[in-house]
Amino acid sequence: MSGWEVPLSDVRLPPEAIAAARDTLAGGWLSQGPQVEGFEEEFAALAGTRHAVACASGTGALELAIGALELGPGDEVVMPSLTFVAAANAVRLAGALPVFADVRGADDLTLDPDALAGAIGPATRAVIPMDYGGYPCDPEVYAVAAEAGLAVVEDAAHAVGAHNTHGACGSFGDAGCFSFFANKNLPLGEGGMLTTDDDRVAATARSARSHGMTAGTWERRSRTHAAYDVSRPGRNLRLDEPRAAMGRVLLAGLEEANAARRSALERYRRELASVPGLSMPFARRPPGERPAAHLAVVLVDDVRRRDPLADALAQRGVQTSVHYRPVHSFTAYRGAPAVVPKTDDLAARLLTLPLFPHITTAQVDAVCGALATELSA
Ligand SMILES: *Cc1c(COP(=O)(O)O)cnc(C)c1O
């Protein structure tokens, strides 16, 4: 449907998910209701947190977390520059200042705990690490944050279902933020989830996602909640019932989908091990880790070959991408504090290959074959 022989990502919703969405449409209750509540309970069980708060997007979850932690003007928030722009935007729109710190290196594209420590100043209030590609970030980040008394918002947009021996992604900070955007591991088109063990963060996020109201439309259907108050100004960041119903079905199949992603990623690793001129990050991982395998990323040795390689793959019907152009390089973030030499080097050499649960071994082999041909030319 995409026109690519091997698209970067591909959504194939199971018939049960479509049926579940259709049932809510036929039932007539479309906005946040019992399906959202059920999705939240099941998601909290997956993340191992006391609470899960569904919302309209991953960016919305970040905004709710930043609001609940009361980050604002005068506050600095440390984050990697090698991430999607959403976290930086949410910080800036709250009136706080993003401070960009470097990643660990070629084998681990997550925030470097030493770089975090080096970026902490008197105005630093929080850190937003990101579980790049569905690999849990270095646990040392949380130790450095705790030592410095920083709030932590874990950007787990890539990491639904990922865990290590310390627990599940989304449970490591004061709040975890997930995305259900169409190209993520649990695709709903749009949607997000905030996870937390903190009762106050959960209550504030619940209220802030729905205008700051003390009771929603669903609760007010019963006579006991007919009235509501507005405790503080809020937004409308609610998730709706059809998406929540699909989310519950996809959640039930998540482990299987992530396992399929992991096995395709392992095949990439095996096939590309003998290809000259590139490497794959995240080769050495701690025992007991289960990544979500959100992205298949390679690092091209020669920076001049990255873009021509992407063009050559496109010629052969293979869609690629780059995760990410560093945030500090965007016009809106020019001049922001950023000590990120490794990020500058790595980002210019990264290339993301196709990966989705139903990618075939023939497709993976075709991508690897194309890379081998191009790089030995
Ligand atoms: C996708 C993504 C987001 C934003 O999620 P949306 O649901 O698209 O708003 C935030 N952070 C990262 C790292 C992402 O990949």
The ligand as a Gaussian input file, in Angstrom:
#p B3LYP/6-31G(d) Opt

LIG

0 1
 C        6.665000       9.477000      19.118000
 C        7.473000      10.077000      20.194000
 C        6.957000      11.055000      21.051000
 C        5.627000      11.730000      20.828000
 O        4.561000      10.894000      20.768000
 P        3.213000      11.365000      19.985000
 O        2.244000      10.304000      20.381000
 O        3.521000      11.349000      18.541000
 O        2.849000      12.694000      20.499000
 C        7.752000      11.513000      22.087000
 N        9.002000      11.055000      22.266000
 C        9.545000      10.129000      21.444000
 C       10.924000       9.653000      21.707000
 C        8.811000       9.630000      20.373000
 O        9.371000       8.722000      19.558000

